[in-house]
Amino acid sequence: MTSPVTPSPVTSRRSGDIAVVIIDNPPVNALGHKVRAGLATELAALEADATVAAVVLACAGRTFVAGADITEFGKPLEPPGLHEVIAQIGRMTKPVVAAIHGTALGGGLELALGCHYRVAVATAQFGLPEVKLGILPGAGGTQRLPRVLGVIPALEIMTTGDFIGADKALAGGLIQRILPDLDQAAVDFAREIAAARPLPLIEASDGKLAEARANPGLIDEFARSIARRSRGFRAPGAIIDCVKAALAKPFADGLAYERERFMELVQSPESAAQRYAFFAEREAGKVPGLPSDTPVRPIRRAAVIGAGTMGGGIAMNFANAGIPVTLIETGAEALERGLKTIRANYEATAKRGGITPADAEARFARITGSLKLEDAAEADIVTEAVFEEMGLKKDLFGKLDRIVRADAILATNTSTLDVNEIAAATSRPERVLGTHYFSPANVMKLLEIVRGTATAPDVLATAMAMARKLKKVPVVVGVCYGFVGNRMLHRRASQVESLLLEGASPAELDQALLDFGFPMGPCAMADLAGIDVGWRIRQGLGIRDEVSDRLYEAGRLGQKTGAGFFRYEPGNRAPIPDPAVDAIIAAAAAAKGIDRRSIPQDEILARLLYPMVNEAAHILEEGIASRASDIDIVWFYGYGWPVYRGGPMYWADHIGLETIRAGLQKMTDRLSDARLKPAPLLARLAAEGRGFLGPKA
């Protein structure tokens, strides 16, 4: 019996003398082997067909080609490669028009750049986001895009991974026309240009490159401007090198150099980690036990209780997503202060060019201030963002329970407290959950969605959908103190205290994590958050951190007072080591009878990170997180873990769980700290030679 023939994802149809080639490879028309082979076959047939005057290249579904098939990365390439398909287009004697809707991303944009003409609908977006996977555009993107847009605009797109819209694409010459639709208008455009000769190819254009050659310091200046944000990443520098090659080499040599650098990056550990992060984020959107067809309720109106820093940021999220939101406070002064801060944030964003002034006004207009809790009555979701005190939150939820609609969702923004206890203060615990935003809430992408024992499936599904609408990355977690991120952070914080007493300085602790790739060290982060914030949390738990509490008692509250673990000059957030802090730490150590010593950076790093991994193992074992990869996503988007290191669980697997287990056991024995004892899951996986993510990460 013969196997059934799989239909090709690439077909063609005719509209008179215009052929329309259709890629239909859902969901995003990725350029896998079958698509590339199908394109090569169709294009060869149309080139040989004397009745075809021009070709339109289009896609079925919701988007143009949105990238390569990244599951093929790191595997032997099945011919034809994308670069070969694009070269085939370049050899054609008939014009090929890329007709773009949705997004043309990565290999999709490179395919379009290889066509003779490009047209798009007004809503189309364009980008080369390969840098986010630790690689570079490997099918001519680094050579063609600078020839169209100019060197600096092309570098900005390629090194950030950001998209541009159709208007900018048209103004920059990336597309030739914006069309009302693609069905007939693209065919009409193809017929209009069918006889035009010579056929335009981007590689033949040198004008934009000549402009850059006339200013030889331009690229180096750009490289310096992105040095801080690209620290630790290899791809941005490689992209810059490829653009330099475009300026210095013939096109064919530039392509060869680009391919060489692409292969180097795709085999790098940094790219492997970034590709892992890409798939981990996708996986986090799948909630175990939650059917994909669970009903999702629309969020048409929201309310936020509390107009402080967090509440204001949460309200901005809803306004940014086009959802009207009522911001409720108990006092007029606090409400006015909160609204003033929100307006200032929008005005600052508009001034930087992030949004237009009109958009800033429209967003602010969606936020209505109120002093009455009753004004939350018609909201589909009410988010509480008041002081982190259980009694206060329970009292508030009891009142909201009597005010809001029966089908409304009640969400708490608690960062540590028991969501089940808060839910029990209502008559509808099934409609209560936690939505833990990270500060600043209007900027940070992570949203820990805390599923209570009674949280209904539709409430959870609605919260997940809402998070995506707010452009957040949602991760579902269970109920425990600190959930995932803060619980792990608490373990790190306890080691910060111990290391300071044993002999490390705040600057040495911070430098260890900065060198690892974190954007900020633990001491500078404490200064930013406020030393008083941690003090209040410890007061509630009945514990004392000798160093931090002495700083608090000395009035050193962090950046807000110009002094914390570091000192700060007025108007400058750069931390400056302070001998006064060294004296405070030395006094605290002496009071505890601790002989201080010099601590090497590798020990500092292990002491800060191994206990976090150990706590994560407990979190997995208890079912607080569903997957090890979910924990990594929390740390990417909530705490600044360097994505090129793959997250704490991925990193632990690559370090080796036996190495971490042995290190923790040594710490436990030397420090007599039972909290550092290797978790049972960690010990078992280490003994079996396995990792958190499987046999190998």
VMD Tcl script that draws the C-alpha trace (Angstrom):
set ca {
  {0.00 0.00 0.00}
  {1.39 3.39 -0.97}
  {1.37 6.26 1.51}
  {-0.97 9.16 0.74}
  {0.73 12.16 -0.86}
  {0.92 15.11 1.52}
  {-0.36 18.24 -0.24}
  {2.22 20.97 -0.68}
  {1.85 24.06 1.53}
  {2.63 26.12 -1.58}
  {0.18 26.38 -4.47}
  {-0.53 28.83 -7.27}
  {-3.51 30.18 -9.15}
  {-3.88 32.42 -12.17}
  {-5.52 35.78 -12.70}
  {-5.03 36.23 -16.42}
  {-1.32 36.64 -17.05}
  {-0.55 37.14 -13.35}
  {0.30 34.10 -11.24}
  {-0.44 34.21 -7.52}
  {1.71 31.90 -5.39}
  {0.10 31.11 -2.03}
  {1.94 29.87 1.05}
  {-0.48 28.10 3.38}
  {1.42 26.73 6.37}
  {-0.52 27.60 9.53}
  {-0.31 29.10 12.03}
  {2.32 31.65 10.90}
  {3.42 30.34 7.47}
  {6.88 29.49 8.80}
  {9.52 28.76 6.18}
  {10.08 25.09 6.91}
  {11.57 22.68 4.39}
  {8.27 21.86 2.66}
  {7.52 25.56 2.15}
  {10.98 26.25 0.75}
  {10.79 23.24 -1.57}
  {7.27 24.20 -2.65}
  {8.35 27.74 -3.45}
  {11.31 26.53 -5.50}
  {9.06 24.19 -7.50}
  {6.31 26.75 -8.15}
  {8.71 29.55 -9.05}
  {10.62 27.33 -11.49}
  {7.38 26.32 -13.21}
  {6.16 29.92 -13.47}
  {9.51 31.12 -14.82}
  {9.24 28.53 -17.57}
  {5.61 29.43 -18.39}
  {5.59 31.94 -21.24}
  {1.99 32.96 -20.45}
  {2.97 34.36 -17.04}
  {3.90 38.06 -17.04}
  {4.44 38.56 -13.29}
  {4.15 36.71 -10.01}
  {2.49 37.75 -6.74}
  {3.80 36.01 -3.64}
  {1.17 35.98 -0.88}
  {0.13 33.99 2.17}
  {-3.10 32.45 3.38}
  {-4.38 32.91 6.92}
  {-3.75 35.77 9.29}
  {-0.22 36.71 8.30}
  {2.54 36.79 5.72}
  {5.55 34.63 6.58}
  {6.32 35.36 10.24}
  {9.73 33.70 10.30}
  {11.76 30.57 9.79}
  {10.89 27.26 11.39}
  {13.13 27.53 14.43}
  {12.70 23.84 15.25}
  {15.10 23.29 12.32}
  {17.87 25.37 13.91}
  {20.89 23.33 14.87}
  {19.88 20.47 12.56}
  {21.29 19.62 9.11}
  {19.60 21.87 6.55}
  {17.40 20.13 4.00}
  {17.81 21.91 0.66}
  {16.81 24.25 -0.68}
  {17.84 26.77 1.95}
  {15.99 30.07 2.15}
  {19.00 31.86 0.68}
  {18.75 29.55 -2.35}
  {15.05 30.33 -2.84}
  {15.78 34.05 -2.63}
  {18.63 33.68 -5.14}
  {16.21 31.85 -7.45}
  {13.85 34.86 -7.29}
  {16.79 37.12 -8.13}
  {17.47 35.11 -11.30}
  {13.88 35.26 -12.55}
  {13.13 37.21 -15.70}
  {9.62 38.09 -14.48}
  {8.87 40.47 -11.61}
  {7.92 38.94 -8.28}
  {5.77 41.06 -5.96}
  {5.56 40.23 -2.25}
  {2.02 40.98 -1.05}
  {2.18 41.42 2.71}
  {-0.48 41.35 5.40}
  {-0.12 40.68 9.12}
  {3.59 40.50 9.79}
  {6.66 39.93 7.63}
  {9.21 38.83 10.18}
  {12.63 37.24 10.10}
  {12.93 34.95 7.11}
  {9.58 36.29 5.91}
  {10.97 39.80 5.56}
  {14.17 38.42 4.03}
  {12.03 36.58 1.46}
  {10.17 39.81 0.71}
  {13.45 41.74 0.43}
  {14.55 39.25 -2.22}
  {11.48 40.03 -4.34}
  {11.51 42.79 -6.92}
  {8.61 44.70 -5.36}
  {6.78 44.76 -2.05}
  {3.25 45.94 -1.34}
  {1.31 45.73 1.91}
  {-1.93 46.55 3.65}
  {-1.90 49.48 6.08}
  {-1.87 47.25 9.17}
  {1.18 45.21 8.14}
  {4.29 45.13 10.32}
  {7.89 44.37 9.43}
  {10.87 43.20 11.46}
  {13.98 41.07 11.77}
  {13.71 39.82 15.37}
  {16.35 37.07 15.14}
  {18.44 38.90 17.75}
  {15.88 37.78 20.34}
  {16.88 34.19 19.58}
  {20.58 34.96 19.85}
  {21.15 34.84 16.09}
  {21.13 37.21 13.13}
  {19.16 37.35 9.88}
  {20.86 34.60 7.90}
  {19.29 34.90 4.45}
  {20.52 38.30 3.34}
  {18.76 40.51 5.87}
  {21.94 42.16 7.14}
  {23.00 42.89 3.56}
  {19.72 44.00 2.01}
  {17.97 45.98 4.74}
  {20.77 48.60 5.08}
  {20.66 49.08 1.30}
  {16.96 49.98 1.59}
  {16.47 51.82 4.87}
  {19.99 53.05 5.47}
  {22.60 51.67 7.85}
  {21.45 53.13 11.17}
  {17.68 52.53 10.75}
  {18.47 48.95 9.67}
  {20.78 48.42 12.64}
  {18.14 49.74 15.02}
  {15.61 47.23 13.70}
  {18.01 44.29 13.68}
  {19.69 44.86 17.06}
  {16.44 45.50 18.95}
  {14.14 43.08 17.13}
  {11.51 45.83 17.04}
  {8.89 46.09 14.30}
  {7.97 49.00 12.05}
  {4.56 49.69 10.53}
  {3.52 50.10 6.92}
  {3.77 53.90 7.00}
  {7.43 53.83 8.06}
  {8.12 51.01 5.62}
  {6.68 53.07 2.77}
  {8.56 56.22 3.78}
  {11.83 54.26 3.96}
  {11.36 52.54 0.60}
  {10.92 49.09 2.09}
  {7.56 48.77 0.34}
  {6.42 50.46 -2.84}
  {2.73 50.88 -2.07}
  {0.10 50.52 0.64}
  {-2.97 48.79 -0.76}
  {-6.55 48.63 0.55}
  {-6.58 44.85 0.10}
  {-4.38 42.18 -1.41}
  {-6.84 39.97 -3.27}
  {-7.22 42.10 -6.38}
  {-5.10 45.18 -5.68}
  {-1.86 43.19 -5.52}
  {-2.69 41.53 -8.86}
  {-3.45 44.94 -10.37}
  {-0.11 46.27 -9.08}
  {1.73 43.27 -10.58}
  {0.05 43.87 -13.93}
  {0.98 47.56 -13.73}
  {4.71 46.84 -13.32}
  {4.89 43.62 -15.36}
  {6.62 45.18 -18.34}
  {8.97 47.49 -16.40}
  {12.64 46.75 -16.95}
  {15.25 46.39 -15.62}
  {13.88 44.37 -12.74}
  {14.86 46.13 -9.50}
  {16.95 44.14 -7.04}
  {17.98 45.57 -3.69}
  {21.47 44.09 -3.95}
  {22.14 46.32 -6.96}
  {21.46 49.46 -4.90}
  {24.39 51.23 -3.26}
  {23.10 54.74 -2.47}
  {22.36 54.21 1.23}
  {25.66 52.40 1.74}
  {27.55 55.22 0.05}
  {26.01 57.66 2.53}
  {27.32 55.53 5.41}
  {30.78 55.22 3.86}
  {30.95 59.01 3.83}
  {30.61 58.96 7.63}
  {32.94 56.13 8.71}
  {32.47 56.67 12.47}
  {28.70 56.22 12.30}
  {28.56 52.49 12.97}
  {31.10 52.59 15.80}
  {29.08 55.38 17.42}
  {25.97 53.20 17.14}
  {27.83 50.25 18.66}
  {28.81 52.38 21.66}
  {25.21 53.54 22.07}
  {23.91 49.96 22.48}
  {26.84 48.59 24.47}
  {25.00 48.67 27.80}
  {21.77 47.02 26.66}
  {23.61 44.38 24.64}
  {26.06 43.43 27.42}
  {26.52 39.65 27.43}
  {24.74 39.12 24.10}
  {26.81 38.07 21.08}
  {24.26 38.63 18.32}
  {24.13 42.47 18.30}
  {27.88 42.72 17.75}
  {27.75 40.10 15.00}
  {24.94 42.02 13.28}
  {27.06 45.18 13.37}
  {29.99 43.25 11.89}
  {27.77 41.99 9.06}
  {26.60 45.51 8.23}
  {30.24 46.62 8.17}
  {30.82 43.78 5.70}
  {27.98 45.14 3.55}
  {29.87 48.44 3.36}
  {33.26 46.90 2.62}
  {32.59 43.81 0.52}
  {30.80 42.92 -2.72}
  {27.25 41.66 -2.12}
  {28.11 37.98 -2.64}
  {31.00 38.18 -0.18}
  {28.78 39.98 2.33}
  {26.23 37.16 2.05}
  {28.93 34.57 2.66}
  {30.18 36.45 5.71}
  {26.63 36.76 7.05}
  {26.14 33.00 6.64}
  {29.39 32.28 8.46}
  {28.40 34.48 11.41}
  {24.87 33.00 11.46}
  {26.24 29.46 11.77}
  {28.61 30.57 14.52}
  {25.75 32.09 16.52}
  {23.22 29.31 16.00}
  {25.70 26.88 17.55}
  {26.47 29.14 20.53}
  {25.29 28.43 24.09}
  {23.74 31.90 24.24}
  {21.49 31.21 21.26}
  {20.54 27.79 22.62}
  {19.47 29.46 25.86}
  {17.49 32.15 24.06}
  {15.72 29.61 21.87}
  {14.87 27.64 25.00}
  {13.40 30.83 26.48}
  {11.27 31.33 23.36}
  {9.68 27.89 23.68}
  {9.42 28.17 27.48}
  {7.34 31.31 27.09}
  {5.02 29.51 24.69}
  {4.71 26.61 27.11}
  {3.86 28.89 30.03}
  {0.66 29.85 28.23}
  {-0.59 26.26 28.49}
  {-2.12 25.71 31.93}
  {-2.21 22.06 33.06}
  {-5.75 20.95 33.79}
  {-7.31 23.93 32.03}
  {-9.06 22.81 28.82}
  {-8.28 24.95 25.78}
  {-12.00 25.50 25.18}
  {-12.63 26.95 28.66}
  {-14.90 30.00 28.24}
  {-13.17 33.37 28.45}
  {-15.21 36.33 29.65}
  {-14.57 39.70 28.00}
  {-13.01 42.44 30.15}
  {-14.80 45.61 29.05}
  {-14.31 47.68 32.20}
  {-11.88 47.44 35.10}
  {-11.39 48.98 38.52}
  {-8.21 49.32 40.57}
  {-8.27 49.97 44.30}
  {-5.28 52.03 45.40}
  {-3.67 54.88 43.45}
  {-0.12 54.41 44.68}
  {2.82 53.46 42.48}
  {1.57 49.93 41.88}
  {-2.12 50.77 41.53}
  {-1.39 53.59 39.12}
  {0.79 51.33 36.99}
  {-1.90 48.64 36.90}
  {-4.50 51.21 35.85}
  {-2.18 52.32 33.03}
  {-2.02 48.72 31.78}
  {-5.78 48.64 31.32}
  {-5.87 52.10 29.74}
  {-3.05 51.16 27.35}
  {-5.10 48.13 26.25}
  {-8.13 50.31 25.50}
  {-10.06 49.22 28.60}
  {-11.74 51.99 30.66}
  {-10.64 51.78 34.29}
  {-11.80 53.40 37.52}
  {-8.97 54.21 39.94}
  {-10.28 54.34 43.49}
  {-8.64 55.86 46.56}
  {-9.80 56.69 50.07}
  {-8.49 60.26 50.11}
  {-8.62 63.11 47.60}
  {-4.96 64.00 48.06}
  {-3.75 60.45 47.38}
  {-6.01 60.16 44.34}
  {-4.83 63.48 42.92}
  {-1.21 62.48 43.48}
  {-1.77 59.15 41.74}
  {-3.49 60.69 38.72}
  {-0.79 63.35 38.48}
  {1.89 60.64 38.40}
  {0.03 58.74 35.67}
  {-0.31 61.88 33.55}
  {3.39 62.64 34.01}
  {4.28 59.09 32.93}
  {2.23 59.42 29.75}
  {3.66 62.84 28.96}
  {7.21 61.54 29.45}
  {6.53 58.59 27.13}
  {5.13 60.95 24.49}
  {8.13 63.26 24.86}
  {10.46 60.31 24.21}
  {8.46 59.43 21.10}
  {7.05 56.18 22.46}
  {3.48 57.34 21.81}
  {1.97 60.45 20.27}
  {0.67 63.30 22.48}
  {-2.84 62.51 21.21}
  {-2.45 58.87 22.21}
  {-1.20 59.92 25.64}
  {-4.33 62.03 26.13}
  {-6.59 59.23 24.91}
  {-5.04 56.74 27.31}
  {-5.24 59.09 30.27}
  {-8.88 59.81 29.42}
  {-9.71 56.12 29.93}
  {-8.75 56.43 33.62}
  {-11.44 57.85 35.91}
  {-10.59 58.73 39.49}
  {-13.04 58.06 42.31}
  {-13.28 58.21 46.09}
  {-16.19 55.76 46.25}
  {-15.76 52.00 46.38}
  {-19.24 51.72 44.90}
  {-17.86 52.97 41.58}
  {-16.32 49.52 41.09}
  {-19.81 48.02 40.84}
  {-19.88 47.58 37.05}
  {-16.30 46.42 36.56}
  {-15.61 43.02 35.02}
  {-12.44 42.75 37.11}
  {-11.46 44.62 40.26}
  {-7.77 44.60 41.18}
  {-6.73 45.44 44.72}
  {-3.38 47.23 45.11}
  {-3.43 48.42 48.71}
  {-0.87 48.05 51.50}
  {0.46 44.51 52.03}
  {-1.48 43.75 55.21}
  {-3.82 40.77 55.48}
  {-6.46 42.40 57.68}
  {-6.75 45.37 55.36}
  {-7.08 43.20 52.27}
  {-9.66 40.88 53.82}
  {-11.77 43.82 54.95}
  {-11.60 45.33 51.45}
  {-12.55 42.08 49.73}
  {-15.49 41.65 52.08}
  {-16.77 45.08 51.06}
  {-16.15 44.48 47.35}
  {-18.02 41.19 47.59}
  {-21.16 43.13 48.51}
  {-20.68 45.77 45.80}
  {-19.53 44.18 42.54}
  {-21.53 42.04 40.13}
  {-21.86 38.34 40.87}
  {-19.84 37.41 37.76}
  {-17.03 39.92 38.36}
  {-13.49 38.76 39.10}
  {-11.81 39.95 42.30}
  {-8.01 40.02 42.00}
  {-5.42 40.77 44.64}
  {-2.02 42.17 43.74}
  {-0.44 40.72 46.87}
  {3.19 39.73 46.47}
  {3.39 37.40 49.47}
  {0.04 36.85 51.22}
  {-2.27 33.82 51.19}
  {-4.76 34.25 48.34}
  {-6.99 31.53 49.78}
  {-7.34 33.44 53.05}
  {-8.23 36.60 51.15}
  {-10.76 34.69 49.02}
  {-12.36 33.27 52.18}
  {-13.38 36.80 53.16}
  {-15.87 36.72 50.26}
  {-18.93 34.64 49.38}
  {-17.37 33.86 45.98}
  {-13.91 32.34 46.46}
  {-14.25 30.75 43.01}
  {-14.08 34.24 41.47}
  {-10.98 35.31 43.38}
  {-7.35 34.95 42.29}
  {-4.04 36.73 42.57}
  {-2.60 38.92 39.82}
  {0.90 39.75 41.00}
  {2.25 42.60 38.88}
  {5.88 43.64 39.08}
  {7.04 47.20 39.61}
  {6.83 49.38 37.60}
  {3.59 47.62 36.67}
  {3.14 49.52 33.41}
  {6.61 48.43 32.24}
  {7.43 44.96 33.61}
  {6.11 42.15 31.43}
  {5.63 39.40 34.01}
  {2.27 38.67 35.60}
  {2.17 35.88 38.18}
  {-1.42 34.62 38.15}
  {-2.07 32.97 41.49}
  {-4.62 30.18 41.31}
  {-6.45 29.75 44.60}
  {-7.83 26.42 45.77}
  {-11.34 27.46 44.69}
  {-10.51 29.59 41.60}
  {-12.90 28.62 38.80}
  {-11.51 27.53 35.40}
  {-13.23 30.38 33.52}
  {-11.75 32.91 35.96}
  {-8.27 31.51 35.36}
  {-8.75 31.42 31.58}
  {-10.07 34.99 31.60}
  {-7.08 36.19 33.62}
  {-4.70 34.53 31.15}
  {-6.46 36.17 28.19}
  {-6.51 39.51 30.00}
  {-2.76 39.28 30.65}
  {-2.08 38.86 26.95}
  {-4.34 41.79 26.12}
  {-2.32 43.85 28.60}
  {0.84 42.64 26.79}
  {2.03 40.72 29.82}
  {3.63 37.29 29.99}
  {1.39 35.27 32.33}
  {2.63 32.40 34.48}
  {0.16 30.47 36.64}
  {1.45 29.71 40.14}
  {0.03 28.20 43.31}
  {-0.55 29.68 46.75}
  {2.40 29.96 49.13}
  {4.40 32.74 50.74}
  {5.99 34.75 47.94}
  {4.66 32.45 45.18}
  {7.58 31.65 42.82}
  {9.74 34.71 42.29}
  {9.67 36.35 45.71}
  {9.99 33.02 47.50}
  {13.22 32.33 45.62}
  {14.37 35.92 46.08}
  {13.88 35.56 49.84}
  {16.44 32.73 49.84}
  {18.91 34.93 47.98}
  {18.28 37.82 50.36}
  {19.14 35.68 53.38}
  {22.51 34.91 51.79}
  {23.10 38.61 51.08}
  {22.83 39.24 54.82}
  {25.15 36.32 55.67}
  {27.76 37.25 53.06}
  {27.87 40.87 54.26}
  {28.43 39.75 57.84}
  {31.12 37.25 56.76}
  {33.17 39.84 54.90}
  {31.78 40.73 51.46}
  {30.99 44.36 50.69}
  {27.76 45.55 49.04}
  {29.77 46.46 45.94}
  {31.32 42.97 45.76}
  {27.91 41.30 46.04}
  {26.42 43.49 43.36}
  {29.40 43.10 41.04}
  {29.11 39.31 41.17}
  {25.56 39.45 39.82}
  {26.33 42.27 37.37}
  {29.15 40.18 35.91}
  {26.77 37.22 35.69}
  {24.42 39.39 33.61}
  {21.81 40.80 35.98}
  {20.95 44.46 35.34}
  {21.24 45.27 39.06}
  {22.75 43.73 42.15}
  {20.82 42.86 45.33}
  {22.07 45.80 47.39}
  {21.35 48.43 44.74}
  {17.96 46.77 44.17}
  {17.16 47.04 47.89}
  {18.08 50.72 47.76}
  {15.79 51.24 44.78}
  {12.84 49.45 46.40}
  {13.48 51.12 49.76}
  {15.17 49.66 52.83}
  {11.97 50.45 54.74}
  {9.94 48.13 52.47}
  {11.98 45.09 53.46}
  {11.96 46.20 57.10}
  {8.14 46.28 57.18}
  {7.93 42.79 55.65}
  {10.37 41.43 58.24}
  {8.43 43.11 61.03}
  {5.31 41.28 59.87}
  {7.20 37.98 59.87}
  {8.88 38.63 63.21}
  {12.43 38.31 61.86}
  {15.48 40.56 61.88}
  {18.23 41.08 59.31}
  {21.06 42.61 61.30}
  {22.63 44.69 58.53}
  {19.47 45.87 56.76}
  {17.73 46.69 60.03}
  {20.70 48.74 61.22}
  {20.58 50.69 57.96}
  {16.87 51.34 58.55}
  {17.52 52.45 62.12}
  {20.21 54.83 60.83}
  {17.68 56.44 58.48}
  {19.39 55.02 55.39}
  {16.29 54.06 53.42}
  {17.87 53.85 49.97}
  {17.70 56.15 46.97}
  {14.78 58.10 48.45}
  {17.04 59.39 51.26}
  {20.26 59.47 49.26}
  {21.75 56.68 51.34}
  {21.16 52.98 51.86}
  {23.66 50.21 51.14}
  {25.29 52.86 48.95}
  {25.19 56.64 48.88}
  {23.74 58.64 46.00}
  {24.48 62.11 44.68}
  {21.43 64.37 44.16}
  {19.77 63.60 40.82}
  {22.03 60.61 40.18}
  {21.11 56.95 40.75}
  {24.64 55.61 40.40}
  {25.53 53.73 43.62}
  {28.67 54.94 45.40}
  {30.35 52.72 48.04}
  {30.15 54.37 51.47}
  {32.66 53.76 54.30}
  {29.84 54.47 56.76}
  {28.11 51.29 55.57}
  {31.31 49.30 55.95}
  {31.40 50.46 59.58}
  {27.75 49.48 60.15}
  {28.40 46.00 58.71}
  {31.59 45.55 60.74}
  {29.76 46.52 63.93}
  {26.95 44.07 63.17}
  {29.45 41.28 62.53}
  {31.33 42.06 65.74}
  {28.08 41.99 67.72}
  {27.49 38.47 66.42}
  {31.07 37.37 67.03}
  {31.78 36.80 63.33}
  {35.39 36.96 62.09}
  {35.19 38.58 58.67}
  {37.22 37.35 55.68}
  {37.77 38.04 52.00}
  {35.24 36.10 49.91}
  {36.05 35.26 46.25}
  {33.51 36.10 43.57}
  {32.82 32.49 42.60}
  {31.83 31.72 46.19}
  {29.63 34.82 46.30}
  {27.88 33.73 43.11}
  {27.31 30.19 44.34}
  {26.00 31.44 47.69}
  {23.54 33.76 45.95}
  {22.31 31.41 43.21}
  {22.46 27.84 44.55}
  {19.92 28.50 47.35}
  {17.54 29.98 44.76}
  {17.76 26.83 42.67}
  {17.21 24.74 45.79}
  {14.08 26.71 46.69}
  {12.86 26.30 43.12}
  {13.17 22.53 43.57}
  {10.92 22.77 46.63}
  {8.49 24.91 44.61}
  {8.33 22.26 41.89}
  {7.94 19.46 44.39}
  {5.04 21.24 46.09}
  {3.29 21.93 42.78}
  {3.48 25.72 43.20}
  {4.93 25.85 39.68}
  {3.77 23.40 37.03}
  {7.04 23.27 35.11}
  {10.68 24.11 35.64}
  {10.50 26.30 32.54}
  {7.72 28.39 34.14}
  {10.15 29.28 36.92}
  {12.66 30.44 34.32}
  {10.04 32.66 32.68}
  {9.26 34.26 36.05}
  {12.92 35.12 36.47}
  {13.41 36.41 32.91}
  {10.53 38.84 33.00}
  {10.23 39.67 36.68}
  {13.77 39.78 38.04}
  {16.16 40.40 35.16}
  {17.81 36.98 34.95}
  {19.96 37.21 31.78}
  {18.07 35.38 29.07}
  {21.31 34.26 27.42}
  {21.91 32.09 30.50}
  {18.54 30.38 30.10}
  {16.93 30.97 33.52}
  {17.86 29.49 36.91}
  {16.59 25.97 36.13}
  {18.20 25.81 32.68}
  {21.41 27.23 34.15}
  {21.36 24.68 36.97}
  {21.00 21.82 34.50}
  {24.02 23.07 32.57}
  {26.11 23.60 35.69}
  {25.10 20.10 36.75}
  {22.69 19.30 39.55}
  {25.30 17.21 41.34}
  {27.59 20.26 41.45}
  {24.80 22.32 42.96}
  {23.76 19.57 45.39}
  {27.33 19.15 46.63}
  {27.75 22.92 46.95}
  {24.55 23.24 48.97}
  {25.59 20.41 51.26}
  {28.91 22.13 51.96}
  {27.08 25.39 52.71}
  {24.67 23.56 55.01}
  {27.50 21.93 56.93}
  {29.69 25.04 57.19}
  {26.92 27.52 58.02}
  {24.76 25.15 60.08}
  {21.77 26.42 58.10}
  {19.13 23.74 57.52}
  {17.41 25.95 54.94}
  {20.28 25.19 52.57}
  {19.93 21.42 52.77}
  {19.48 20.03 49.23}
  {15.80 19.61 48.39}
  {14.69 15.99 47.93}
  {13.85 16.58 44.26}
  {17.23 18.18 43.60}
  {19.06 15.34 45.38}
  {17.10 12.66 43.52}
  {17.62 14.20 40.08}
  {21.32 14.71 40.81}
  {21.69 11.06 41.85}
  {19.96 9.94 38.64}
  {22.15 12.18 36.47}
  {19.10 14.08 35.26}
  {18.12 17.74 35.09}
  {15.04 19.74 35.98}
  {14.22 19.96 32.28}
  {14.92 16.32 31.43}
  {18.00 14.17 30.79}
  {19.72 17.17 29.25}
  {18.74 20.81 29.16}
}
mol new
graphics top color blue
foreach p $ca { graphics top sphere $p radius 0.5 }
foreach p [lrange $ca 0 end-1] q [lrange $ca 1 end] { graphics top cylinder $p $q radius 0.2 }
display resetview
